[in-house]
Each structure stands twice: as C-alpha cells, then as structure tokens.
C-alpha cells in the first residue's frame, strides 16, 4: 500500500504541576505527518498554531482534528478554525473561523461546495459557505440550536464543557447528513431525524463509509461495523483481543480501511478533569502503549504493524487518511 497522512497534535513542553492540570502537558500545535508503512519513515508536512484572537487566552489546546480528503484537497480543523489545503503541496487554499466555533471536531465538504462542521462545544452541526454564511444549523439533541447559546457571543475563547452530546464526526450516506454523538454512543441522521444507529454503550468517534458499510471507532479499542441501510450493527472487532492481556491500547480514534487490513490511530491516555470520558480505564494494566498507528490484519485476526509517533512529538491522533499517490 501507499503512504498515509496522520493528523493530530504535538504536546507542549512540560509545565509545573498545579491545581487542575495534574502535570498534563497539553497541545501546542497541530501537525500533519506523512507516514510510509513500509519503511516507517515519517515526514512532517504541516505544523500549525492558531492565532491568539481565535483561541482561549490561558493554555489553549491547539491540535488539528478529524479531517476529510476530497478532490485533491484536505479539509481540516482546529477547535475554532477550518483550514483547506491543496494536496500534495499543502498550499493553504481556504480559512474560516466563526464566533460560534467551539471545540470543532470534524469538517467535510458538501457537493455544493459548502462545509459541514461538527461544532461539539455548542452541541451542533453547522453547514456554512466557505465565506462564513450559515446555511443550516442542527442541534444534535433535537433542541433549538440557539436555545442555550447566543448568536451574539464569540464562543471561540469560552469553555462550554461538560458537553451533553459532543458531536464529533459528520458523514453522509447518499443525500443524508449524519453525525456521531460521543456521549450517547450513536449516530443520528440530521436530515431524516427518525433514523439512528446505536453503536456502543461506550464513547465513539469516526463514521467512515467504505464499500457500503460504516466503520466507527470506540475509544476503548473496538471497531464497530454497521449497515447504513438496515441501521444495524453487523460486526464488532475487538482490537484488545489482538494484544497481550493487560495492555492499554490508548484512545482509539482515526481509521483507514485498506482491503482486509485496518489502520487505526491511538493516542496515549492522558489525565483529564472530565474523568467520565475515561471511566473504562481500570487498574491492572501492565503495558501502556504510546501514541501510534497500528495495522490489523482481519483475515489473521492479529496486529501486524505498529508505528510509534511519539518520537516526532505527536501526542494525539485524530485522523488517518490515505495519500493520493
């Protein structure tokens, strides 16, 4: 197979222990890396730091989050911005930051050239033109999108956690627009609200459509395969079973399907003040694995390759996407 891009965030230098941060380093820049799965060579394609006027004043978390490749362009996002790059040159072609952007987790283009943005901090998905005109807004809890939030407030520098739903990925099935809900462990159809897929009792990411099936990552280390026509789960692939007992795989997020092989991203488990997000982490793990990408051969039910990303400084993975060559 060819190379792939890994999109995520680089950790900042250690900071002093103080109340609330538990000596967690946080993230200081977004990174796009190109990984050769044969040689394990890793090339940095982009590093990005948000301008101060669009992020929190105190220790902003800056990463590049879940992304989409379409028509030789990469659509990516920080927590408060959308960026569009030409591939493979990585010339920046577009930029957008709206006052309603808060904890943006994913962006993808529409056939009309608009942008679908998973705006987790305001519990919504928005459709906007590249110039920033809001066309449609969906609250993923079925509420008035502006019932709890104001159109007049700049949310880019405001903390809105804890979230009730945390929509973190947008995908399409035909003309339908869907979003995953992290806390509910499901995917809902925004354009046909009666449609819903219950994916897991645990928290989820992704929603990758491949060969007529949807692939979702469960943060604790499973891949759930669902049928978008029947809205039923057809398979659960437990990646933990392909590793030694007592191994903590990490935060499972980002998937690329390559035939009967899966490339999956993992981020090392980090402290968080919202402890419920990692409630599945129990005592007794003997091995805590680093931030990395791993390849699983489904025909043999085994992990065949792991590429450690931490020597590059990468601390979080959000997307694993194939290159175009």
N, C-alpha and C positions, 0 to 999 in steps of 0.2 A: 504494500500500500504506500501511498504518498505521505507527505508531511501533514501536520495539522497545527492549528493555532490553539493556544491555551490563553484564556483571557481571565484576568483576576487582579489581585492587589499585592503590592510589596509592603512588608512590615517596616515601620519606622524604628529608629534606634531605641533601645530600652529606655524607659522613663522611670523616675522614682516611684516607689510604692506609696500610694496614698489612698485615702478612703474612697472606695467605689471602683478603682481601676484594677486592683489585685495584680498590679505589675504587668498588665496586658499591654503590649506594645502598640496595638492598633495598626492602621494602614495609612501610608503617607502618599502613595501614588498608584495610579492604575497602570497596568502592564499588559502588553500583548506580546506573546512569545511564539515563535515557530519551532516546533519540535520534530526532529527526524526520528521516527520509531525504530529505524534500523541501526543507526549509529548512536542514538541518544544525544546527538548534538542539539543544543538549544540556542536559538538566536533571538535577541530582543529586537522586536520590530517597532514598538511604540512604548514610550513612558509618558504619562500624563498626570499633571497636577491641576486641580480645579482652581480658578481664580478666587480670591478670598470673598468677593462680593456675592458668590452663589453657594457658599457653604458655611457651616457653623463656625463661630469665632474661636471656640475652645476645642482643640484637638479634633478637627474634623476627620471623619473616616473617608478616605479617598481611595476608591477602587474602580475598576471597570467591571461592570456586572454582566448579566446574561445578555447575549448578543445574537445577531442574525446575519447570515451572509445571503445576499440575493443580487443577481445581475451584476456580479463582479464588484459589489460594494459591501462593506462591513458596517452594520448598524450596531452601535454600542452605546453604553450609558454609564454615567456616574450616578450618585444618589440624587443629583439635581440637574443633570445635563444629558442631552443626546448628542452624539458625535457620529458623523458619517465619513468613512474612509474609502478611497478607491483601492482596489486590490490588483496586483500585489505591491503597488508603490507606496501605499499608505499615505497618499496625499489626502489631506482633510478637505472634504467637499461640502460638509454641512455642519452646522452647530445650532443648538436650540436649548434655551433654559427659560422655563416659565415659572412665575411665582408660585403656582400650585404644585410644582415638582417637589416631592418629599419622599426620600427612600425609594427612588426609582429602581426597579429591579430588572426590567427587560424592555426591549424595544424591537419592533419589527415593522417593515413597510406594508402598506396595503397595495392592491393592484392599481388604485387610483393615484398612488404616489404620496399618500398621507402616512402618518406614523401612528402606530398603536403602542401605547406606553403603559406598562404595569406600574402604577403610581401607588406603591404599597403604603406609604405613610398616610395617605388620605383614603385608604380602603377603596381605591377606584382604578379603573382603566379608562384612559382618555384616547380619543382619536383627534389628532391635530395635524394641520398642514405644516409643511416644513418651515413656513414663515411664522408659525405660532398661533394660528387661529383655531380655537377649539371647535370641532365639528360635532363630536358626541362624547358624552361622559356617562359612565356606568358605575354606580356603587355596587360592589360585589356582594353586599348583604341585602340587596333589594331595597335599599332606602333612598331617600332624596340625597343625591351626591353632595348637595350644599346645605344639608340639614345640620350637620355638626361642624362644618367648615365654612369659611367665608371666602367669597370671591375676591374680597378686598385685601386679604392678608398675604404677605410674602412668607410662604412656609419653608423656603429653602434654608433658613437659618433657625428653624424651630424644631424641637424634639416632640414627636407625636406618639412615641411608644408609651405603653404597650399597645399593639395593634390587635384588633378583634378578628381580622381575616388574613391580612397581609398577602394580597395578590402578588405573585412573584414571577409569573410567566404567562405569555399570551401566545396562543396558537390558533390556526384556522383549519377548519375541515370544510372544504368546498367554500361556500359563501358565509359559513357560520364563523363567528368570532368567539373563542373560548378563553378562559383564564383559570389558572390553578389558584387554589386558596390554601396557603401554607398551613394555617392552624386547623382548618376543617378536614384536611387530607383529601380534598376532592377537586374536581374540575367542573366548572359551570359554563353553560352556553349563555353568552351575553345577548345574542340576537334571537335566541329561542329559549327563554328562561325556564321552560318546563324540562329542559334537558340537563342532565347532571350525571357525572361518573364518580362513584365513591371509590377512591383509590386505596387508601390505607388509613388505619387508626393512628398512624404516626405522621409527622410533618413531611411535606413533599416539596420537590422542585421539578422543573422542566415539564415538557409536554411535547415531545418530538415525534412528528408524524413520519413514519417510514414504512413503505410497502403496505399501506393500508392498516397499519397498527400504530397505536400511540405508546410511547415509552416515557415513563415517569421515574424519577429518582426519589427514593425515600431516604431521608438524611441519615438513618441508622444503617444503611448499607444494603438496600434491596432495589431491584428494578421491577416495576410493575408494568405489564403489557396489557393494554385494553383495546377493545374493538370499538371504534367510533360510531359504528352503525348500530350495534346492539347495546352500546353503553355499558358493557360488562367487562370485568377483568377476566382475562384468559390465562394469564401466567404470572407467577411471582418468582423472580430469580433472586435467591438469597446469596449475595456475594460473600457474606461472612462464612458460609459453609465451604468456600474455596480457599480459606486461610486457616492457619493453625489456631486451635482453640485458645481463647484468651487474648486475641489480637483486636485492638481497637482500630478499625479501618479509618475513622475520621468522618468528617462531614461530607456526605456523598451528594455531589451536585455537579452537573455537566455531563452530557453523554453524546457519543458519536457512534452510530451503528455502521459497521463495516462487514457486510455479509453475516457470517455466523460468529463474528467477534464484536465485542463491545469495548470501546474505550471510555473509561469513566474517570471523572475528576474527584479528588478527595482533598479536603482541607484539614490540617491538623486541628483537633478540638481545642478551642480557646476558652478562657474564662468569659462569662457573660453575666451581667446583672439580671438578665431575664432567664433565670435558671430553668424555667419550664421548657425552654427550647432545647435543652439537652438532658431532659429528665430520663431519657433512655440510656444514658451513660451510667453504668453501675460499677461498683467496686469489683476488683478481681481481675482486671485486665493486666496481662503480663507484658504486652508489647503495644506501644502507642506508635503508630506509623506516621511518617511525615506527610506534608503536603506533596501531592504527586498525581500522576496519571497512571492508570493501570489498565491492562488489556486482559479481557476474559474470553477464553475460547469456549463457546457454549456447547460445541459438539463434544468436547472433552470434559466440560464442567470443571475448569481449572483456570487460575490466574497464570498467564504465561509471560507477562512483561510488567514491570513496574519501573517508572522513571521518576526519580526524586527531583522535585523542583525547588527545594529549599536552598540548595547552594546558590541559586540565582537570586535569592531574596524573596521569591514568591511565597506568600503566606496564605493566600486564599484563591481558590479556583471557582469561577462562575460558569464558564463555557468551554467546551472542547469542540472545535469546528474544523472540518476538512479544508485544506487549501484547494485552490482551483487548478493546480497543475498536477 
